Amino acid sequence: MECSGLIDRNSAGNMAAVSKYLTAKNSSIAGGVLLLLYLIKQRRRSVKLNGKNGLTEPQGNHNKDGKKDRAAVDKVFFARICRIMRIMVPRVFCKETGYLILIAAMLVARTYCDVWMIQNGTMIESAIIGRSTKDFRKFLFSFIKAMPFIAVVNNLLKLSLNKLKLCFRVRLTKHLYDEYLKGYTYYKMGNLDNRIANADQLLTQDVEKFCNSVVDLYSNLSKPLLDITLYIFKLTTAIGAQGPATMMAYLLVSGLFLTRLRRPIGKMTVTEQRYEGEYRFVNSRLITNSEEVAFYNGNKREKQTIHTTFQKLVDHLHKFIFFRFSMGFVDSVIAKYIATVVGYLVVSRPFLDLSNPRHLNSTHTELLEDYYQSGRMLLSMSQALGRIVLAGREMTRLSGFTARITELMKVLKELNSGKYERTMVSQDKETEALDSITLVPGSGVIINADNIIKFEHTPLATPNGDILIRDLSFEVMSGANVLVCGPNGCGKSSLFRVLGELWPLFGGRLTKPERGKLFYVPQRPYMTLGSLRDQVIYPDTHEDQKKKGISDEVLKEYLDNVQLGHILGREGSWDTVQDWMDVLSGGEKQRMAMARLFYHKPQFAILDECTSAVSVDVEDYIYSHCRKVGITLFTVSHRKSLWKHHEYYLHMDGRGSYEFKPITEDTVEFGS
């Protein structure tokens, strides 16, 4: 009687445990199977469609309204993810494939470990309830012996997942940076094209989140599918096929409803990442321009800007949180509580049916043991279904990251092929007809030739279509320095951007040396990260310097020529690394840039107010040395003392007209 009472009490406890597991297990299973079947169906359609059309990227990335594609789990998403996967897994035999296979093997091993743990755990508890010391020791020792193997499987799985995430990130990051840093693409993305904002966030945070999400999705789909298959087979033999079939049918119906409700998550994820990027941008912008802001006492204005941007992010996150709260409520009702009722019906049916042949002659202990083992398997199957639902949620979130990464890849590809999109300046029909100019980016012809710069009927216009000069024509040969002057906004910098091929040519012909034979020295020179040597030879490396046969003694002469020889003595070595933007003063940075010019010895150099912080005597030496070594100069400067170093002047009036004439003695006297 005492033993029977103990069994009854444990039976009640086990019933409560099963009730608890049924509540927990179904918290996220309702949409899993249907979501999986739906995605497989959509993928097949996508592959079939792309196979017919011969496409690797779905056409029509923009709808009729001109808006970007919505981020959703559909055939477009699968086409995009397959395209990116070909980058992250470039070959059949590569280390990424090895990690994928290792993860699959560990998932299979873990599933069998789970089944064994259920069976062995049930036998241990049965031995405890039956007061069998022999069986208890036997199964407990079996568990102890299996612990090292199970621990190895679990941790090897974690290791493989983390390594695969890192491998994917390395592959995708290198690919994107190869495209981003090809030619002037990084410049064009921020200055010519307005489709991508905050590319830094896309290249860093979004790539990391995308790779993590892809690997987690692989794990959250592979093992649950194996678990479900195995546990359905086990449960069918234990409680019959009708029970698992009933549960799966409910999950299919409820899953369809929940999947449709979750669709806005992808779009919300895209919006969240965009607001996060804007928030980071305003903070980095303040750091970059902190000195100017401080001079203007602009802290209150910058604070307002940062708060406004942050509030946009917070408002969106509030909406996102409330949406997840609403989805959580629906999930709880449909996928948890109603599913619990279905779970009770499924697990209890063979036990409450007195005519069931399986339990006609079973004892109370056998019934309890069978019920407990079936319940645990049902729990494991439910947890597997729950992971599939989590994978469904992750897939919806992944669609947002996929849309952003794909858009970045598309823009990079188009920029590298010479295409860009930017809002053009609107012109009324009368003005357009009067000008008779049709601006087509890249329609001009660029001819590479040494020792000459020649514009032939070239319109000078900004990337958004704002015409600065309608017909620009002049010719400069090597040895003839040109002084460029005019008011702000007249087109001086635009002229140099066209010369440097940073901006597209909207027509006419431009004859010029190739890019490497043109050099630009701005008013605020760029100091790279690295050693003192790197500041002089940038963008060359030390190996490039050796290939050119330029010794460190020659570099020292360049510094002496611009009166910077003391810096080498102060720092002690060419390999000294400093934050040169802070270490060097404004005048020292300008002179360092001139030493850099002497090192490269280009055919033509553009000096854009680059001696404004340099004394007149040093400036005279610099211009004389450039003429001596054969560097032809285009100079933008308001210093009258520079007229004597130039043969021509190009004056732009800012109203669309220009004047290109030789500098005579009268001109020099007038200028001085």
C-alpha positions as CSV (number, residue, x, y, z in Angstrom):
1,M,0.0,0.0,0.0
2,E,2.8,2.3,0.9
3,C,4.5,1.6,-2.4
4,S,1.2,2.0,-4.3
5,G,0.7,5.3,-2.6
6,L,4.2,6.4,-3.6
7,I,3.5,5.5,-7.2
8,D,0.2,7.3,-7.1
9,R,1.9,10.4,-5.7
10,N,4.7,10.2,-8.3
11,S,2.0,9.6,-11.0
12,A,0.3,12.8,-10.0
13,G,3.7,14.6,-10.0
14,N,4.5,13.3,-13.4
15,M,1.0,14.3,-14.7
16,A,1.8,17.8,-13.4
17,A,5.2,17.7,-15.0
18,V,3.7,16.7,-18.3
19,S,1.1,19.4,-18.0
20,K,4.0,21.9,-17.4
21,Y,6.0,20.6,-20.3
22,L,3.0,20.8,-22.5
23,T,2.6,24.4,-21.6
24,A,6.2,25.2,-22.2
25,K,6.8,23.1,-25.2
26,N,4.1,24.6,-27.3
27,S,5.0,28.2,-26.6
28,S,6.5,28.6,-30.1
29,I,5.7,25.5,-32.2
30,A,2.4,26.5,-33.8
31,G,3.8,28.0,-37.1
32,G,6.9,25.8,-37.5
33,V,5.9,23.1,-39.9
34,L,3.7,25.2,-42.1
35,L,6.3,27.9,-42.3
36,L,8.9,25.3,-43.3
37,L,6.7,23.9,-46.0
38,Y,5.7,27.3,-47.2
39,L,9.3,28.4,-47.5
40,I,10.3,25.2,-49.4
41,K,7.5,25.8,-51.8
42,Q,8.5,29.4,-52.4
43,R,12.1,28.4,-52.9
44,R,11.2,25.9,-55.5
45,R,9.1,28.5,-57.3
46,S,12.0,30.9,-57.2
47,V,14.5,28.4,-58.5
48,K,12.2,27.4,-61.3
49,L,11.5,31.0,-62.2
50,N,15.1,32.0,-62.2
51,G,16.0,28.9,-64.1
52,K,13.6,29.8,-66.9
53,N,14.7,33.4,-67.1
54,G,18.4,32.8,-66.6
55,L,18.5,35.2,-63.8
56,T,20.6,35.2,-60.7
57,E,19.0,38.3,-59.2
58,P,15.2,38.9,-59.4
59,Q,14.2,41.7,-61.7
60,G,12.3,44.6,-60.6
61,N,14.0,45.5,-57.3
62,H,11.9,48.6,-57.2
63,N,8.1,48.6,-57.5
64,K,6.0,51.0,-59.5
65,D,6.0,53.6,-56.8
66,G,9.8,53.8,-56.9
67,K,10.0,52.4,-53.4
68,K,12.4,49.7,-52.3
69,D,11.3,46.1,-52.1
70,R,9.7,45.2,-48.8
71,A,11.7,42.8,-46.7
72,A,9.6,39.6,-46.7
73,V,10.2,35.9,-46.7
74,D,9.3,35.2,-50.4
75,K,10.9,34.1,-53.6
76,V,12.9,37.3,-53.9
77,F,14.4,36.7,-50.5
78,F,15.5,33.2,-51.4
79,A,17.0,34.4,-54.7
80,R,18.9,37.0,-52.7
81,I,20.1,34.6,-50.0
82,C,21.3,32.1,-52.6
83,R,23.3,34.8,-54.4
84,I,25.0,35.8,-51.1
85,M,25.6,32.2,-50.2
86,R,27.6,31.7,-53.4
87,I,30.0,34.4,-52.1
88,M,30.3,32.9,-48.6
89,V,30.6,29.4,-49.9
90,P,32.6,29.9,-53.1
91,R,33.5,26.3,-53.8
92,V,32.2,22.8,-53.1
93,F,35.4,21.9,-51.3
94,C,36.3,24.7,-49.0
95,K,36.6,25.2,-45.2
96,E,33.0,26.6,-45.0
97,T,31.7,23.4,-46.6
98,G,33.7,21.4,-44.0
99,Y,32.1,23.3,-41.1
100,L,28.6,22.9,-42.6
101,I,29.2,19.1,-42.8
102,L,30.7,19.0,-39.3
103,I,27.7,21.0,-37.9
104,A,25.3,18.6,-39.6
105,A,27.1,15.6,-38.1
106,M,27.1,17.1,-34.6
107,L,23.4,17.9,-34.9
108,V,22.7,14.2,-35.8
109,A,24.8,13.0,-33.0
110,R,23.1,15.4,-30.6
111,T,19.7,14.2,-31.6
112,Y,20.6,10.6,-30.9
113,C,22.1,11.7,-27.6
114,D,18.8,13.4,-26.7
115,V,16.9,10.2,-27.5
116,W,19.2,8.1,-25.4
117,M,19.0,10.7,-22.6
118,I,15.2,10.4,-22.6
119,Q,15.2,6.6,-22.5
120,N,18.0,6.4,-19.9
121,G,16.5,9.1,-17.7
122,T,13.1,7.4,-17.8
123,M,14.7,4.1,-16.7
124,I,16.6,5.9,-13.8
125,E,13.3,7.5,-12.5
126,S,11.5,4.2,-13.0
127,A,14.1,2.5,-10.9
128,I,13.8,5.1,-8.2
129,I,10.0,4.8,-8.1
130,G,10.3,1.0,-8.1
131,R,12.9,1.1,-5.4
132,S,15.4,-1.0,-7.5
133,T,18.9,-0.2,-6.3
134,K,20.5,-2.5,-8.9
135,D,18.7,-0.8,-11.9
136,F,19.3,2.6,-10.5
137,R,23.1,2.0,-10.3
138,K,23.1,0.4,-13.7
139,F,21.4,3.3,-15.6
140,L,23.1,6.0,-13.5
141,F,26.6,4.6,-14.4
142,S,25.5,4.5,-18.0
143,F,24.7,8.1,-17.8
144,I,28.1,8.9,-16.1
145,K,30.0,7.0,-18.9
146,A,28.1,8.9,-21.6
147,M,28.6,12.4,-20.1
148,P,32.1,13.0,-21.7
149,F,30.8,12.1,-25.2
150,I,27.7,14.2,-24.9
151,A,29.8,17.2,-23.6
152,V,32.2,16.8,-26.6
153,V,29.2,16.8,-29.0
154,N,27.6,19.9,-27.5
155,N,30.7,21.9,-27.4
156,L,32.0,20.8,-30.8
157,L,28.7,22.0,-32.2
158,K,29.1,25.4,-30.6
159,L,32.7,25.6,-31.8
160,S,31.6,24.8,-35.4
161,L,28.8,27.3,-35.3
162,N,31.1,30.1,-34.1
163,K,33.8,29.3,-36.6
164,L,31.3,29.2,-39.5
165,K,29.9,32.6,-38.5
166,L,33.4,34.0,-38.6
167,C,34.3,32.4,-41.9
168,F,31.1,33.7,-43.5
169,R,31.8,37.2,-42.2
170,V,35.4,37.1,-43.5
171,R,34.2,36.0,-47.0
172,L,31.4,38.5,-47.3
173,T,33.4,41.4,-45.8
174,K,36.3,40.8,-48.1
175,H,34.0,40.6,-51.1
176,L,32.2,43.9,-50.2
177,Y,35.4,45.8,-49.5
178,D,36.9,44.6,-52.8
179,E,33.9,46.2,-54.5
180,Y,33.8,49.2,-52.2
181,L,37.5,50.1,-52.5
182,K,37.7,49.4,-56.2
183,G,38.7,52.7,-58.0
184,Y,36.8,55.6,-56.5
185,T,33.7,53.6,-55.6
186,Y,33.9,54.6,-51.9
187,Y,33.8,58.2,-53.0
188,K,31.1,57.8,-55.5
189,M,28.8,56.1,-53.0
190,G,28.9,59.0,-50.6
191,N,29.1,61.9,-53.1
192,L,27.5,60.8,-56.4
193,D,24.9,58.2,-55.4
194,N,22.2,58.8,-52.7
195,R,20.7,55.3,-52.5
196,I,23.0,54.1,-49.6
197,A,23.3,56.1,-46.4
198,N,25.8,55.1,-43.7
199,A,27.7,52.5,-45.7
200,D,30.0,52.0,-42.7
201,Q,27.1,50.4,-40.7
202,L,26.2,48.1,-43.6
203,L,29.8,47.0,-44.0
204,T,30.3,46.3,-40.3
205,Q,27.2,45.8,-38.1
206,D,24.8,44.5,-40.8
207,V,27.3,42.1,-42.2
208,E,28.0,40.6,-38.8
209,K,24.3,40.3,-37.9
210,F,23.5,38.8,-41.3
211,C,26.2,36.1,-41.0
212,N,25.2,35.3,-37.4
213,S,21.6,35.1,-38.5
214,V,22.3,32.8,-41.4
215,V,24.3,30.3,-39.3
216,D,21.7,30.3,-36.5
217,L,19.0,29.7,-39.1
218,Y,20.9,26.7,-40.4
219,S,21.2,25.3,-36.9
220,N,17.6,26.1,-35.9
221,L,16.3,24.3,-39.0
222,S,18.6,21.3,-39.4
223,K,18.3,19.7,-36.0
224,P,14.6,20.3,-35.4
225,L,13.8,18.6,-38.7
226,L,15.7,15.6,-37.7
227,D,14.2,15.6,-34.2
228,I,10.7,15.9,-35.5
229,T,11.2,13.0,-37.9
230,L,12.7,10.8,-35.3
231,Y,10.2,11.6,-32.5
232,I,7.2,11.2,-34.8
233,F,8.4,7.7,-35.6
234,K,8.9,7.0,-31.9
235,L,5.5,8.5,-30.8
236,T,3.7,6.7,-33.6
237,T,4.9,3.3,-32.2
238,A,4.1,4.4,-28.6
239,I,0.7,6.2,-28.8
240,G,-0.3,5.6,-32.4
241,A,-0.2,7.7,-35.6
242,Q,-3.4,9.7,-34.9
243,G,-1.9,11.6,-32.0
244,P,1.1,13.1,-33.8
245,A,-1.1,13.7,-36.9
246,T,-3.6,15.7,-34.9
247,M,-0.8,17.8,-33.3
248,M,0.8,18.4,-36.7
249,A,-2.6,19.4,-38.3
250,Y,-3.2,22.0,-35.6
251,L,0.3,23.3,-36.0
252,L,-0.2,23.7,-39.7
253,V,-3.4,25.7,-39.4
254,S,-2.2,27.9,-36.6
255,G,1.2,28.4,-38.2
256,L,-0.3,29.8,-41.4
257,F,-2.1,32.5,-39.3
258,L,1.0,33.3,-37.2
259,T,3.3,33.5,-40.2
260,R,1.1,36.1,-41.9
261,L,0.9,38.1,-38.7
262,R,4.8,38.3,-38.5
263,R,5.3,39.8,-41.9
264,P,5.9,43.4,-40.7
265,I,8.9,42.3,-38.7
266,G,11.2,42.3,-41.8
267,K,10.3,45.9,-42.8
268,M,10.6,47.0,-39.2
269,T,14.1,45.5,-39.0
270,V,15.2,47.4,-42.1
271,T,13.8,50.7,-40.6
272,E,15.5,50.0,-37.3
273,Q,18.9,49.5,-38.9
274,R,18.5,52.7,-40.9
275,Y,17.7,54.7,-37.8
276,E,20.6,53.1,-36.0
277,G,22.9,54.1,-38.9
278,E,21.7,57.7,-38.8
279,Y,22.2,57.9,-35.0
280,R,25.8,56.6,-35.4
281,F,26.4,59.1,-38.2
282,V,25.4,62.2,-36.2
283,N,27.7,61.1,-33.4
284,S,30.7,60.4,-35.6
285,R,30.1,63.7,-37.4
286,L,30.3,65.6,-34.1
287,I,33.6,63.9,-33.3
288,T,35.0,64.6,-36.7
289,N,34.0,68.3,-36.6
290,S,34.4,68.9,-32.9
291,E,36.8,71.8,-33.3
292,E,34.6,73.8,-35.6
293,V,31.6,73.1,-33.4
294,A,33.5,74.2,-30.4
295,F,34.5,77.5,-32.1
296,Y,30.9,78.2,-32.9
297,N,29.6,77.2,-29.5
298,G,27.3,74.8,-31.3
299,N,26.9,72.2,-28.5
300,K,23.2,73.1,-28.0
301,R,22.5,72.8,-31.7
302,E,24.3,69.5,-32.0
303,K,22.6,68.3,-28.9
304,Q,19.3,69.0,-30.5
305,T,20.3,67.2,-33.7
306,I,21.4,64.1,-31.8
307,H,18.3,64.1,-29.6
308,T,16.1,64.4,-32.7
309,T,17.8,61.5,-34.4
310,F,17.8,59.4,-31.3
311,Q,14.1,60.1,-30.7
312,K,13.3,58.8,-34.2
313,L,15.1,55.6,-33.3
314,V,13.4,55.4,-29.9
315,D,9.9,56.0,-31.4
316,H,10.4,53.2,-33.9
317,L,11.7,50.9,-31.1
318,H,8.6,51.7,-29.1
319,K,6.4,50.6,-32.0
320,F,8.6,47.5,-32.6
321,I,8.3,46.6,-28.9
322,F,4.6,47.0,-28.9
323,F,4.3,44.9,-32.0
324,R,6.3,42.2,-30.5
325,F,4.1,42.4,-27.4
326,S,1.0,42.0,-29.5
327,M,2.6,39.1,-31.3
328,G,3.6,37.5,-28.0
329,F,0.0,37.7,-26.8
330,V,-1.3,36.0,-29.9
331,D,1.6,33.4,-29.7
332,S,0.7,32.6,-26.1
333,V,-2.9,32.0,-26.8
334,I,-2.6,30.1,-30.1
335,A,0.8,28.4,-29.8
336,K,0.9,27.9,-26.1
337,Y,-2.5,27.5,-24.3
338,I,-4.7,26.1,-27.1
339,A,-1.8,23.9,-28.1
340,T,-1.6,22.7,-24.5
341,V,-5.2,21.5,-24.8
342,V,-4.3,19.7,-28.0
343,G,-1.3,18.2,-26.3
344,Y,-3.4,16.8,-23.5
345,L,-5.8,15.2,-25.9
346,V,-2.9,13.7,-27.9
347,V,-1.0,12.2,-25.0
348,S,-4.0,11.0,-23.0
349,R,-6.0,9.3,-25.8
350,P,-4.2,5.8,-25.8
351,F,-4.3,5.8,-21.9
352,L,-8.0,6.8,-21.5
353,D,-9.1,4.3,-24.3
354,L,-9.7,1.2,-22.2
355,S,-9.9,-0.9,-25.4
356,N,-6.4,0.0,-26.5
357,P,-4.6,-3.3,-26.9
358,R,-1.2,-1.8,-25.9
359,H,-2.3,-1.3,-22.3
360,L,-4.8,-4.1,-21.7
361,N,-2.4,-6.0,-19.4
362,S,-0.1,-3.2,-18.3
363,T,0.5,-2.5,-14.6
364,H,0.2,0.9,-13.1
365,T,3.9,1.2,-13.1
366,E,4.2,0.3,-16.7
367,L,1.5,2.7,-17.6
368,L,3.3,5.5,-15.7
369,E,6.6,4.6,-17.4
370,D,5.1,4.5,-20.9
371,Y,3.2,7.7,-20.3
372,Y,6.3,9.5,-18.9
373,Q,8.5,8.4,-21.7
374,S,5.9,9.3,-24.4
375,G,5.5,12.7,-22.7
376,R,9.1,13.4,-22.7
377,M,9.4,12.6,-26.4
378,L,6.4,14.8,-27.1
379,L,8.1,17.5,-25.2
380,S,11.3,17.1,-27.3
381,M,9.3,17.1,-30.5
382,S,7.5,20.3,-29.3
383,Q,10.8,21.9,-28.5
384,A,12.0,21.0,-32.0
385,L,8.9,22.6,-33.5
386,G,9.5,25.6,-31.2
387,R,13.0,26.0,-32.7
388,I,11.5,25.9,-36.2
389,V,9.2,28.8,-35.2
390,L,12.1,30.7,-33.8
391,A,13.8,30.0,-37.1
392,G,10.8,31.4,-38.8
393,R,11.1,34.6,-36.7
394,E,14.8,34.7,-37.4
395,M,14.1,34.2,-41.1
396,T,11.8,37.2,-41.1
397,R,14.5,39.3,-39.4
398,L,17.1,37.9,-41.8
399,S,15.0,39.1,-44.7
400,G,15.6,42.6,-43.5
401,F,19.4,42.2,-43.3
402,T,19.4,40.4,-46.7
403,A,17.5,43.2,-48.4
404,R,20.1,45.7,-47.1
405,I,23.1,43.6,-48.0
406,T,21.7,43.0,-51.5
407,E,21.0,46.6,-52.0
408,L,24.6,47.4,-51.1
409,M,25.9,44.8,-53.5
410,K,23.7,46.1,-56.3
411,V,24.8,49.7,-55.8
412,L,28.5,48.7,-55.6
413,K,28.1,46.8,-58.8
414,E,26.4,49.7,-60.6
415,L,28.9,52.2,-59.4
416,N,31.8,50.1,-60.6
417,S,30.2,50.0,-64.0
418,G,29.8,53.7,-64.1
419,K,26.1,54.0,-63.2
420,Y,24.8,56.1,-60.3
421,E,21.4,57.4,-59.2
422,R,21.0,60.9,-57.8
423,T,18.2,63.4,-57.7
424,M,18.8,65.8,-60.6
425,V,18.1,69.5,-60.4
426,S,14.7,70.3,-61.9
427,Q,14.7,72.6,-64.9
428,D,11.7,74.3,-66.5
429,K,11.1,73.5,-70.1
430,E,11.9,77.0,-71.4
431,T,15.3,77.0,-69.7
432,E,16.0,73.5,-70.9
433,A,15.1,74.3,-74.5
434,L,17.2,77.5,-74.4
435,D,20.2,75.7,-73.1
436,S,19.7,72.8,-75.4
437,I,21.8,70.6,-73.1
438,T,20.9,67.1,-72.2
439,L,22.9,66.0,-69.2
440,V,23.8,62.3,-69.4
441,P,26.3,61.1,-66.8
442,G,29.3,59.5,-68.5
443,S,28.4,60.6,-72.0
444,G,31.7,62.5,-72.4
445,V,34.8,60.9,-73.8
446,I,38.0,60.7,-71.7
447,I,41.3,60.3,-73.7
448,N,44.5,59.4,-71.8
449,A,47.6,61.2,-73.1
450,D,50.8,62.4,-71.5
451,N,51.8,66.0,-70.8
452,I,48.5,67.6,-71.9
453,I,45.2,68.6,-70.3
454,K,42.5,69.6,-72.9
455,F,38.8,70.3,-72.4
456,E,36.8,70.4,-75.6
457,H,33.2,71.7,-75.4
458,T,32.8,70.0,-72.0
459,P,29.8,71.0,-69.8
460,L,30.9,71.5,-66.2
461,A,28.1,70.2,-64.0
462,T,27.6,68.8,-60.5
463,P,26.4,65.1,-60.2
464,N,22.9,66.3,-59.5
465,G,22.7,68.2,-62.8
466,D,23.4,71.7,-61.7
467,I,25.2,73.4,-64.7
468,L,28.2,75.5,-63.7
469,I,29.7,76.1,-67.1
470,R,27.9,75.1,-70.3
471,D,30.8,74.9,-72.7
472,L,34.4,74.6,-71.3
473,S,37.3,74.6,-73.7
474,F,41.0,75.2,-73.0
475,E,44.3,73.4,-73.4
476,V,47.4,73.3,-71.2
477,M,50.7,71.6,-72.0
478,S,53.3,70.4,-69.5
479,G,55.4,73.3,-68.2
480,A,52.6,75.9,-68.3
481,N,51.3,76.5,-64.8
482,V,47.7,77.7,-64.5
483,L,46.2,79.9,-61.8
484,V,42.5,79.1,-61.2
485,C,40.5,81.9,-59.5
486,G,37.0,83.0,-59.0
487,P,34.4,83.3,-56.2
488,N,33.2,80.5,-54.1
489,G,30.8,78.1,-55.9
490,C,32.0,79.1,-59.3
491,G,33.3,75.6,-60.2
492,K,37.0,75.4,-59.2
493,S,36.6,72.3,-57.1
494,S,34.2,70.8,-59.6
495,L,36.8,71.3,-62.4
496,F,39.4,69.3,-60.4
497,R,36.9,66.6,-59.5
498,V,36.2,66.1,-63.2
499,L,39.9,66.0,-63.9
500,G,40.4,63.4,-61.2
501,E,37.5,61.4,-62.6
502,L,35.7,61.6,-59.4
503,W,32.7,63.2,-61.1
504,P,31.2,62.0,-64.4
505,L,31.8,63.8,-67.7
506,F,28.4,65.0,-69.1
507,G,29.7,65.6,-72.6
508,G,32.5,66.7,-74.8
509,R,36.1,65.4,-74.8
510,L,38.7,65.5,-72.0
511,T,42.3,64.7,-72.8
512,K,44.5,64.1,-69.8
513,P,47.1,61.9,-68.3
514,E,46.0,58.7,-66.6
515,R,45.0,58.9,-62.9
516,G,48.4,58.0,-61.5
517,K,50.1,61.0,-63.2
518,L,47.8,63.5,-61.6
519,F,48.2,64.5,-58.0
520,Y,45.9,66.5,-55.7
521,V,47.0,68.5,-52.7
522,P,44.1,69.9,-50.7
523,Q,44.1,72.8,-48.1
524,R,43.7,70.2,-45.3
525,P,46.0,67.3,-46.3
526,Y,45.2,63.8,-45.3
527,M,47.6,62.2,-42.8
528,T,47.3,58.4,-43.0
529,L,47.5,55.9,-40.1
530,G,51.1,54.7,-39.9
531,S,54.7,55.7,-39.6
532,L,56.4,59.0,-40.5
533,R,57.6,57.4,-43.7
534,D,54.0,56.6,-44.6
535,Q,53.2,60.3,-44.5
536,V,55.7,61.1,-47.2
537,I,55.2,58.1,-49.5
538,Y,51.4,57.7,-49.2
539,P,49.6,55.9,-50.8
540,D,52.8,53.8,-51.5
541,T,54.1,51.2,-49.1
542,H,57.6,50.7,-48.0
543,E,57.9,47.9,-50.5
544,D,56.8,50.3,-53.3
545,Q,59.4,52.8,-52.1
546,K,62.1,50.1,-52.5
547,K,60.9,49.1,-55.9
548,K,61.2,52.8,-57.0
549,G,64.7,52.9,-55.7
550,I,64.1,55.9,-53.5
551,S,66.2,55.7,-50.4
552,D,65.5,57.2,-47.0
553,E,68.2,59.8,-47.6
554,V,66.2,61.1,-50.5
555,L,63.1,61.2,-48.3
556,K,65.1,63.2,-45.9
557,E,66.0,65.7,-48.7
558,Y,62.3,66.1,-49.4
559,L,61.6,67.0,-45.8
560,D,64.5,69.4,-45.8
561,N,63.2,71.1,-48.9
562,V,60.0,72.0,-47.2
563,Q,61.8,72.8,-43.9
564,L,60.5,69.7,-42.0
565,G,63.8,67.9,-41.5
566,H,63.6,68.6,-37.8
567,I,60.6,66.2,-37.5
568,L,62.7,63.2,-38.3
569,G,65.3,64.3,-35.7
570,R,62.5,64.9,-33.2
571,E,60.8,61.5,-33.8
572,G,64.1,59.6,-34.1
573,S,63.1,57.2,-36.9
574,W,61.1,56.9,-40.1
575,D,59.2,54.0,-38.5
576,T,57.8,56.0,-35.6
577,V,54.0,55.8,-35.4
578,Q,52.0,58.7,-34.2
579,D,48.6,60.3,-34.6
580,W,50.0,62.7,-37.2
581,M,46.7,64.6,-37.6
582,D,47.2,65.8,-34.1
583,V,51.0,65.8,-33.8
584,L,51.6,68.0,-36.9
585,S,50.4,71.6,-37.0
586,G,48.4,73.0,-40.0
587,G,51.4,74.4,-41.7
588,E,53.5,71.2,-41.1
589,K,50.7,69.1,-42.6
590,Q,50.7,71.3,-45.7
591,R,54.5,71.1,-46.1
592,M,54.3,67.3,-45.5
593,A,51.8,67.2,-48.4
594,M,54.3,69.1,-50.6
595,A,57.1,66.6,-49.6
596,R,54.6,63.9,-50.7
597,L,54.2,65.7,-54.0
598,F,58.0,65.8,-54.6
599,Y,58.2,62.0,-53.9
600,H,55.6,61.1,-56.5
601,K,56.7,63.6,-59.1
602,P,53.4,63.5,-61.2
603,Q,53.1,65.3,-64.6
604,F,50.3,67.6,-63.2
605,A,49.5,68.6,-59.7
606,I,46.4,70.4,-58.4
607,L,47.2,72.7,-55.4
608,D,44.0,73.7,-53.8
609,E,44.9,76.5,-51.3
610,C,47.5,74.1,-50.0
611,T,50.0,76.8,-49.0
612,S,47.7,79.0,-47.0
613,A,49.5,78.2,-43.8
614,V,53.0,78.3,-45.3
615,S,55.3,81.3,-45.2
616,V,56.0,83.1,-48.5
617,D,59.6,82.1,-48.7
618,V,58.8,78.4,-48.3
619,E,56.0,78.8,-50.8
620,D,58.4,80.4,-53.4
621,Y,60.8,77.5,-52.9
622,I,58.1,74.9,-53.4
623,Y,56.9,76.5,-56.7
624,S,60.4,76.8,-57.9
625,H,61.2,73.2,-57.1
626,C,58.1,72.0,-58.8
627,R,59.1,73.8,-62.0
628,K,62.6,72.4,-61.6
629,V,61.5,68.7,-61.4
630,G,58.9,69.2,-64.2
631,I,55.6,69.2,-62.2
632,T,53.0,71.4,-63.9
633,L,50.6,73.0,-61.5
634,F,47.0,74.0,-61.4
635,T,46.8,76.3,-58.4
636,V,43.8,77.7,-56.5
637,S,44.9,80.6,-54.4
638,H,44.1,84.2,-53.5
639,R,47.7,85.1,-52.8
640,K,48.9,87.7,-55.3
641,S,52.5,86.6,-54.9
642,L,51.8,83.4,-56.8
643,W,50.9,85.1,-60.1
644,K,54.6,85.2,-61.1
645,H,54.8,81.4,-60.9
646,H,52.1,80.8,-63.5
647,E,51.7,81.2,-67.3
648,Y,47.9,81.2,-67.6
649,Y,45.0,82.0,-65.5
650,L,41.5,80.5,-65.6
651,H,38.9,82.8,-64.1
652,M,35.3,81.6,-63.4
653,D,32.7,84.3,-62.6
654,G,30.2,82.0,-60.9
655,R,27.5,82.9,-63.4
656,G,28.4,80.3,-66.1
657,S,31.1,82.2,-67.9
658,Y,34.9,81.8,-67.7
659,E,38.0,83.4,-69.1
660,F,41.3,81.5,-70.0
661,K,44.2,83.8,-70.9
662,P,48.0,83.9,-70.7
663,I,49.4,85.9,-67.8
664,T,51.4,88.9,-69.1
665,E,53.4,91.5,-67.3
666,D,50.4,93.8,-67.2
667,T,48.4,91.0,-65.6
668,V,51.0,90.4,-63.0
669,E,51.2,94.1,-62.2
670,F,47.4,94.2,-62.0
671,G,47.3,91.2,-59.8
672,S,50.0,92.5,-57.5
